[in-house]
Amino acid sequence: MILRNWLAMVLLLSPAPRYTTALWPIPSSLSRGATAVKLSSVFDIHIDISSPPADLVAAVSRTRSRITTDRFQRLVIGRSTTDISSISSARTLTSLSLALHPGSLVRSIADETNQPITSRSEVYSLAITGDRPSAILIANSTLGLFRGLATFEQLWYDLNGTKYLLDGGIDIVDQPAFPYRGFSFDTSRNFYPVADILRTIDAMSWVKLSILYWHVIDSQSFPLHVEAYPELAEKGAYSAEEIYSQNDIRTIVQYANERGVDVVMELDSPGHTTAIGAAHPELIACAAKSPWASYASEPPAGQLRIASPATVEFAKTLFDSVASVLPSKMMSSGGDEVNLPCWEEDEETETDLAERNITIADALNDFVQAVQGVITSHGKTPFIKSDMVLTHNVPVVNDTVVVVWQTSEDAVSVAERNLRFIHQPSNYFYLDCGAGEWLGNDVLGNSWCDPFKTWQRAYSFDPLANLTEDQHHLVLGGQMPIWSEQSSPENLDPIIWPRLAVAAEVFWTGATLPDGSPRLGPNATSGRNALARLNELRYRLVDRGVSAIALQPKWCVLRPGECDLDS
């Protein structure tokens, strides 16, 4: 008891985290001084690049605007009024200069974002020295400059319109531990207007998330307009107003790419495809068959008749039509939760199997090879869900990326097959878990992935756990998903933010903090460590119009560490 009381007293007397330690994700290398700095009333950002790309110019304009309009004050008792004397004597910063290293290619942010995932350069350096009126941001690419701008924006507090920081002499050299840092967004079970998607992309870019993995269709609805098959959305969407047009797709993809976010579209198949049956019932086995639990993971039942050559040709044309309008070098065919009894009890499927003298396993292999062939023919890397590889032993092309989703322990099995993969473990990352059962007539039911995945649970994830050093290169990164059975535009922001930002730090910062200590060291999620920074990010998100949910009572936020379990 005496030791515990002594430790608590040490925590209470220890200084609160200094400002730059509140960056999220925290940079890979960071040093800071003790000089107060404020922005000049005529502060400006200069691009020292000949003929800078339009999207970099636009990004700089947005940074100028946000620095002007952000009203976030320091989270201390008394708010920023305690800093008045420091601000009055602060050194003035008049400008930020952006430059590329000599010899760097000058490409747009969008072009850099659509480079192959392992070829992108996001490294940058940012210096706010104690004796210069200008800060300097340097990178190897416009994408790196864009990441540096996101960091620069997080440095400043507001007091009555004055922007300031307290620890000038900042020197940051930063780059991601993993290139793939994503959000998997289900916009099929419930529809999200374009504006909600764009707002989410903005917030993603502020924390350096790099991938929007778009789960755009499912059994419940088909809201995607496909040029080759316009009838799919016309008959499979919830309404004519709940369809993503080709113009919507172009708007979302371009908006994302200009903000350093690559859009990886998933056409989940051959399962999760019941909605296709609204336009083409001949393609769907066990459509809406009852009891649904015998034939699908959730209602309605139905999946593609993969033994039919006509179905395979349909799928090839579908993937070809969609892939042709997407600039990303990646695309997913999904593949999770196929149901064997659905095919076994489907007369048409059994007839096709008999006529072709093949098994359902053969048909599944042929189907996956066909759609993956279309994806690769467009110069894209195919993605596939882990159960297709681990449960059904479907062979895939060598550069396929596997989405490890059922449990984190499956990563080892995928790595043993020498396949690249991303982490999306339901036992750590699922943002929708914990809301209880959504099925009717189940009074005491819980969702299959309960309990709620707290930010601390997600933060505790180690992307390299149980892997050998020789397998580390197979990990591209990871993503946190929202499945929308119980989510919609009305609760989008609070259900994903600020927890989604955890993926940014897990996969940007990696295993080591800038001071050399392990990210998952003692007291990692304390109110004096990661929680203090995440609390600050949450308030910044709210200041910018994102309805991020509170992580603690404000009393705790203003007193870092005093609400820790062992405080």
Summary of the structure (lengths in Angstrom):
residues: 567
radius of gyration: 25.0
end to end distance: 12.2
largest distance: 85.4
contacts: 1958
relative contact order: 0.12
helix: 37%
strand: 18%
